[in-house]
Amino acid sequence: MIYAPIIAGALVLIVLLAVFSQILMKPVKLIWKLLVNSGIGLILLLTANFIGQYFSLSLPINIITVLIAGFLGIPGILLLFVLKFITNFI
């Protein structure tokens, strides 16, 4: 009995399933990371607005500012404050 073609076919099938599962999981990981970073950005914006209310500073909370704060973190919050400062004096 020749089992070599069956074993080779099974190995090829396993490799193909592994490759396709990795291809399908990349976007899911990217979306999950985007959601987590956006949540962190929202928390940073809320904290910055809470502290900023004592200095009459506030940032708008929308999808753009949340994504900037999520991707860049604290430097992103500082960037948003600088941009707000610049646009208020133009």
Secondary structure, DSSP 8 states (H G I E B T S, - for coil): ---HHHHHHHHHHHHHHHHHHHHHHHHHHHHHHHHHHHHHHHHHHHHHHHHHGGGT-----SHHHHHHHHHH-HHHHHHHHHHHHHHH--
